[in-house]
């Protein structure tokens, strides 16, 4: 049975600007049915009920009384790792409340590369010292890359069509930062294998060898891979409010859980400030154990969708935080 919680306008918000060095306030835990002006209470309550967020909501004496559970949380089911919490903390000398549940769906969140497109590859033969021979330069078109990183495509020499020597990619794939290209030359028994890695600029390089016992180094002369977030899907909700009346709601779409720490992100779907609804929320929580106060920590910031996806996949720190939890509890665990 979840305890009753009342949140001004529906839940919590991080500082958009960077905040650091904020001491936690101590004192008795307050009733979470927060006093706000009757007009604001009525509007917030109608908004919450209209969105289906309140199951048995009541407006009472200028306050919002929300009886949990909330309808939107009922859709979150299935065995996986998750992070949940109902916490209070201070950032920027402002008391804030945050309630969230973030559920991992795949358990294999990572960043890889998308190499679809046009490439020029230069192969240097160890017997000819370097990448200077014209017949070492090949054109390659990667026509598709599936969700497992398996590649299809073709290419040949010279790098521009029509090729005098053509080949197709077989058993080729991208995995993490690694790339494996196997070139099967058309209507011959000849083949070449390229193994290598992608660097931070999206270029490729590595070593190659052929069925005729030639070998050497190779590099991409043109072409650029794009970063690709893989298997980071998640689900959940996050609600924020603070004592100044600010609030926003987030639909969690990406989750990555590692031990006692979770990263999650999603678009801001409604907010007290209309400018926030163009932002993505990127958060991190760390379960420090019991007692939660003073040992659990929370981070959060507004970012772009791309920054949010990459932050979750690479387990980065959001720009704002960490903030120690002063009230309530958060947990990172299996369910």
C-alpha positions in Angstrom: 0.0 0.0 0.0 1.6 3.3 -1.1 1.4 6.2 1.3 -0.6 9.3 0.5 1.4 12.1 -1.1 0.2 15.5 -2.3 2.3 17.4 -4.7 1.9 21.0 -5.9 0.9 20.9 -9.5 2.4 17.4 -9.7 6.0 16.9 -8.8 9.5 17.9 -8.9 12.1 20.0 -10.9 15.8 20.3 -11.0 17.6 23.6 -11.5 18.1 24.4 -15.1 21.3 26.2 -14.3 24.2 24.5 -12.5 24.1 24.4 -8.7 26.7 23.1 -6.4 27.7 23.2 -2.8 24.2 23.3 -1.3 23.9 22.1 2.3 20.9 20.0 3.2 18.4 21.4 5.6 17.5 19.3 8.6 14.2 19.3 10.5 10.9 17.4 11.0 9.3 15.8 7.9 6.4 17.9 6.7 2.9 16.8 5.6 3.1 16.4 1.8 -0.3 17.9 1.4 1.1 21.3 0.5 -0.7 24.6 1.1 -1.1 26.6 -2.1 -3.5 29.4 -3.2 -7.1 28.1 -3.9 -6.9 29.2 -7.6 -3.6 27.4 -8.2 -4.9 24.3 -6.4 -8.1 24.1 -8.4 -6.2 24.5 -11.7 -3.5 21.9 -10.7 -6.2 19.5 -9.5 -8.3 19.8 -12.7 -5.1 19.3 -14.8 -4.1 16.2 -12.8 -7.6 14.6 -12.9 -8.0 15.5 -16.6 -4.8 13.7 -17.6 -5.8 10.6 -15.7 -3.0 11.0 -13.2 -5.3 11.0 -10.1 -7.3 8.0 -9.2 -9.2 9.4 -6.2 -8.2 13.1 -6.2 -9.9 15.7 -3.9 -9.5 19.4 -3.6 -9.7 20.4 0.0 -9.4 23.8 1.6 -7.0 25.2 -1.1 -4.9 22.0 -1.0 -4.5 19.0 -3.4 -5.0 15.6 -1.8 -3.9 12.8 -4.1 -4.7 9.3 -3.1 -2.1 7.0 -4.7 -1.7 4.7 -6.6 -1.8 6.8 -9.7 -3.4 5.4 -12.9 -0.3 6.0 -15.1 1.8 3.9 -12.8 -0.4 0.8 -13.3 0.9 0.2 -16.8 4.4 -0.4 -15.6 4.8 -4.1 -15.2 7.3 -6.9 -16.0 10.5 -8.3 -14.5 13.5 -6.1 -14.9 15.7 -3.7 -13.0 14.2 -0.4 -11.9 14.7 2.7 -9.9 11.9 4.1 -7.8 11.7 7.0 -5.3 9.7 9.6 -3.4 12.3 12.1 -2.1 12.9 15.6 -1.0 16.1 17.5 -1.4 17.5 21.0 -1.6 19.1 22.6 -4.6 19.8 26.3 -5.1 18.4 27.0 -1.7 15.0 25.7 -2.8 13.2 22.6 -1.4 12.2 20.2 -4.1 10.2 17.0 -4.3 10.7 14.2 -6.8 8.7 11.1 -7.4 9.7 8.6 -10.1 9.7 5.1 -11.4 12.1 4.1 -14.2 12.0 0.5 -15.5 14.7 -1.0 -17.7 13.3 -3.2 -20.5 16.4 -4.8 -22.2 19.3 -4.9 -19.8 21.9 -4.4 -22.5 22.0 -0.6 -22.9 25.0 0.6 -24.9 26.3 3.0 -27.5 27.4 1.6 -30.9 27.7 3.0 -34.4 25.6 3.3 -37.6 27.9 2.9 -40.6 25.3 3.0 -43.4 26.3 5.1 -46.3 29.1 5.7 -48.8 32.7 5.1 -47.9 36.2 5.1 -49.5 38.6 2.7 -47.9 42.4 2.7 -48.4 44.3 -0.6 -48.0 48.1 -0.5 -47.6 49.9 -3.7 -48.5 52.8 -4.6 -46.1 54.8 -5.5 -49.2 54.3 -2.1 -50.8 54.8 0.1 -47.7 51.9 2.4 -47.1 48.7 3.5 -48.5 49.9 5.1 -51.7 49.0 2.5 -54.4 46.0 3.4 -56.4 44.7 -0.2 -56.5 44.6 -0.1 -52.7 41.6 2.3 -52.7 38.1 0.9 -52.8 34.6 2.3 -52.7 32.0 0.8 -50.4 28.3 1.3 -50.0 26.8 -0.1 -46.7 23.1 -0.3 -47.7 21.7 -1.6 -44.4 22.5 -2.3 -40.8 20.0 -4.2 -38.7 19.4 -4.0 -34.9 22.1 -6.6 -34.2 24.7 -4.6 -36.2 24.8 -7.0 -39.2 25.7 -5.2 -42.4 24.8 -5.6 -46.1 26.5 -3.8 -48.9 28.9 -3.9 -51.8 31.9 -2.1 -53.3 34.9 -2.5 -55.5 37.9 -1.0 -57.3 38.3 1.8 -58.4 36.4 3.7 -55.7 34.0 5.1 -58.2 31.7 3.0 -60.3 31.8 1.2 -62.7 34.0 -1.2 -60.7 36.6 -3.2 -62.6 36.7 -5.5 -59.6 33.5 -5.8 -57.5 32.7 -7.4 -54.3 29.8 -7.8 -51.8 29.9 -7.7 -48.0 29.3 -11.1 -46.2 29.4 -11.9 -42.5 30.1 -8.2 -41.8 29.0 -6.5 -38.6 29.5 -3.6 -36.2 29.6 -4.4 -32.4 30.4 -1.6 -30.0 33.4 0.3 -31.3 34.5 -2.7 -33.4 33.9 -3.4 -37.1 34.4 -6.5 -39.2 34.1 -6.3 -43.0 34.4 -9.4 -45.2 34.6 -8.8 -48.9 33.6 -11.6 -51.3 34.9 -10.8 -54.8 32.3 -11.5 -57.4 32.8 -14.8 -59.5 36.1 -15.5 -57.9 37.6 -17.4 -54.9 39.3 -14.3 -53.7 38.3 -12.6 -50.5 39.5 -9.9 -48.1 38.8 -9.5 -44.4 39.1 -6.1 -42.6 39.0 -5.9 -38.8 39.2 -2.6 -37.1 37.6 0.0 -34.8 35.7 3.3 -35.0 37.1 6.3 -33.3 35.3 9.3 -31.7 35.1 11.0 -35.1 33.2 8.2 -36.8 36.2 7.1 -38.9 37.4 3.5 -39.2 40.9 1.9 -39.3 42.5 -1.5 -38.6 44.2 -4.4 -40.2 43.3 -6.6 -43.2 44.4 -9.8 -44.8 43.4 -11.7 -48.0 43.0 -15.3 -49.2 46.2 -14.7 -51.2 48.2 -14.2 -48.0 48.6 -10.4 -48.4 48.0 -8.2 -45.4 48.4 -4.7 -44.1 46.7 -1.7 -42.5 43.6 0.0 -43.7 41.8 3.3 -43.0 38.7 5.1 -44.2 39.5 8.0 -46.5 35.9 9.3 -46.6 32.6 8.5 -44.9 31.5 9.0 -41.3 29.6 6.8 -38.9 26.9 8.1 -36.6 26.6 7.3 -32.9 23.8 4.8 -32.2 22.1 4.1 -28.9 21.1 0.4 -28.7 18.7 -1.5 -26.3 18.3 1.4 -23.8 14.5 1.4 -24.0 12.6 1.8 -20.7 9.4 3.1 -19.3 8.1 5.0 -16.4 7.2 8.5 -15.2 8.8 11.3 -13.2 7.0 14.1 -11.4 8.7 17.2 -10.0 7.6 20.2 -7.9 9.3 22.8 -5.7 8.2 25.2 -3.1 8.2 28.1 -5.5 5.3 26.5 -7.5 7.4 25.1 -10.4 6.5 21.6 -11.6 7.0 19.3 -14.6 6.1 15.8 -15.7 8.4 13.4 -17.6 7.6 10.3 -19.7 10.6 8.1 -19.1 11.8 6.4 -22.4 15.4 5.4 -21.7 16.7 3.5 -18.6 20.1 2.0 -17.8 20.7 0.3 -14.4 24.1 -0.7 -13.1 24.3 -2.0 -9.5 23.1 0.6 -7.1 22.9 3.4 -9.7 20.3 4.2 -12.4 20.3 6.6 -15.3 17.0 7.5 -17.1 15.7 10.1 -19.5 12.6 11.3 -21.3 10.8 14.3 -22.7 9.1 16.8 -20.5 5.4 16.4 -21.4 3.8 19.1 -19.3 5.2 21.8 -17.0 4.4 25.1 -15.2 6.8 26.8 -17.6 5.9 26.2 -21.2 9.5 26.5 -22.2 10.4 23.3 -20.4 8.2 21.2 -22.6 10.8 21.5 -25.4 13.4 19.9 -23.1 14.4 16.4 -22.3 15.1 15.4 -18.7 18.3 13.4 -18.0 18.6 12.0 -14.4 20.8 9.8 -12.3 20.1 8.3 -8.9 22.3 6.4 -6.5 20.9 4.1 -3.8 23.3 4.5 -0.9 21.4 2.1 1.4 19.8 2.8 4.8 19.1 5.2 6.2 18.3 6.9 2.9 18.6 10.5 4.1 22.1 11.8 3.6 23.3 8.7 1.7 21.0 8.5 -1.4 21.9 11.0 -4.1 20.2 12.5 -7.1 21.4 14.4 -10.3 19.3 16.0 -13.0 19.4 18.4 -15.9 17.5 19.6 -19.0 19.3 18.5 -22.2 18.5 17.6 -25.9 17.2 14.2 -26.9 20.6 13.2 -28.3 22.4 14.2 -25.1 19.8 12.4 -23.0 20.2 9.1 -25.0 24.0 9.3 -25.0 24.1 10.2 -21.3 21.9 7.1 -20.4 23.9 4.7 -22.6 27.3 6.0 -21.5 26.3 6.4 -17.8 27.4 10.0 -17.7 26.8 12.5 -14.8 24.0 15.1 -15.5 25.4 18.6 -15.1 23.4 19.4 -11.9 24.2 17.4 -8.8 24.8 15.3 -6.9 22.2 16.4 -4.3 21.9 14.4 -1.1 18.4 13.2 -0.3 17.0 14.8 2.8 13.6 13.3 3.0 12.0 10.0 1.8 13.8 7.2 0.1 14.9 5.9 -3.3 15.7 2.3 -4.4 17.6 0.7 -7.3 16.7 -2.9 -7.5 15.3 -5.9 -9.3 11.6 -6.7 -9.4 
